[in-house]
Amino acid sequence: MRDLLDDLRPGPDRIGGTLRITFSAVLAATVMLAFQMPFLSIGPYLVFILSQRDMFLTRAAASLGILVAAVASLAIYLMAWVAWDTGWLRVGLWAAIFYGGFLLMRICVEPRIVVGPLVVVALFTYAFDKAPDPNMVVSKVGWLWAILGLVIVCTFLSQWIFQAPTGIDLLRKQFREVLLKVEGVSLAKSGRHLPATPSFEFEEAEGRIKKLASASILSPVQAANCRGLLEAAFQILRDNPASGTVREASPSLARWVRQLRRRILLGSEAGPLAPFPDLSELAAPLRKAAGTLCSAAQSAFEEGDSVPARERPSLLVSDWRSNPEYADFALRAMLATVGCYLFMTMTDWNGIHTCLITCAVTALPGAEAQIRKQNLRITGALIGGLLGMGAVIFLIPRMDSFMAYLGILAAGTAFAAWVTLGSERISYAGWQIALAFYMTILQDPHPTTKLDAIRDRWVGIFVGILAMRAAFSWFRPLPAPQTVEESP
């Protein structure tokens, strides 16, 4: 419970991020309602996918979204051209597409490139059985592109209006908060233990350093400095000083740490790093952490601030040809997905098509990672669905204006956005809260009181989870992988 409260407390730019997501989602929903566009629940939900924590990641997400839409559209067009009137051939092609997608997802260094097209393809599978002619499927794909363009415009407009920070700005703010805590601990006069610092701040900062370094915004030297500073700060905050003799030495430590942060963020423009101060008067835990900080800084600055030549990155893992586990993983995930498709088709229950999407997004290399994401998915869907049901039953029937309807939409979006901007332990649940909420109140281009959409979504997620558990956990469980790389 304490971890959940820590995940929900305000963090760097969490309020600003919530405002940006809420504004973008409400604006996109308003335009879609005004023009009576299809996929009403998908448009605002895409805002959550594209609205990243900083401007660089948002642009990267938009570019990735266009690539995903292009690959998925090509697969759907080819399916409509080759196997529109042949059911058995269509099932075989779906199986081949899902098998190839899951195999690429497992052997690709960046699985998100593959997950997106699989999700879109899974979304359109039921359309081939429901639409009377292929032109309707092609029309839906065209509307998907229109919605994607609208969401990108709304997201970038929100980022501009609310002045979204850059990755360096967020990293600087995180370091400033960490250093203030370090200074507070180092200036303590007694051995009183300060409140424990939530660990997700360090995990989030480490993730941001990795992303900035992969985009060459931070040089390897700067990234090493940032990681060394985080490690030392964590040790200082964990091991409080046990005596009052630190008062004389800690100000010089704080000044040196602040100078190091400036050197990390500005590079050589900040000037040379001052010699490390004498900290012999510090207590043993703090002196040990300070030594870690010093050694990290010295090793990072040995070769200066020049960026060394990098090896050309590979898109595939090194053992993708020889490791049989990848093919076994793809076969299991494909059987679970096709099984869900056959169940949906035989029961003529197209509303549970989310079972296919559940198989696609929870296909992770490891039973533990799969179960964790499945739990977040069903929990978020239940919370968002209950919020939507409360609005449909108690609020929407009493509304007499469109602004009140938008107010309900904004309130639900803000709650889901706040959860999404938390740590990785709960962020995916925020996405599911938003989608379930939208599916409940945004079914038609007018206020609705139907509840069958959220019922079908719950059933679809449950069926998808059962299929994945059967494929990966119940029948010959997979061994735990050495390294678990989750896909989003």
Summary of the structure (lengths in Angstrom):
residues: 488
radius of gyration: 25.4
end to end distance: 24.6
largest distance: 82.8
contacts: 1603
relative contact order: 0.12
helix: 72%
strand: 0%
